[in-house]
Amino acid sequence: MKKGNSDPLTPEQKAELEALATLSGVTIDTSDARPVKDWSGAKRGVFYRVNKQLLSLRLDADLIDWFKQGGDGYQTRINAALREYVEQHRKEGP
């Protein structure tokens, strides 16, 4: 699957997706699907990626150092901390 925007759905495809969305989990026949017991080779974000935006941001040096102490992925951890803050405050209101 190539990266980028896929072609828009046809009316038939949209209708099929809407029909599938109305089915309950017990209605869908999954008898031919083998259960996955080993997820060690699974890859995250292969088919779906959240739309991210490149941003230049100035943060206090001690904050950056603290997140970097956890090793690689510090930007992801900063993003998760900001998301947690936003979700908490979204519940509380402005």
Secondary structure by P-SEA (a helix, b strand, c coil): ccccccccccaaaaaaaaaaaaccccccccccccccccccccccccccccbbbbbbbbccaaaaaaaaccccaaaaaaaaaaaaaaaaaaaacc
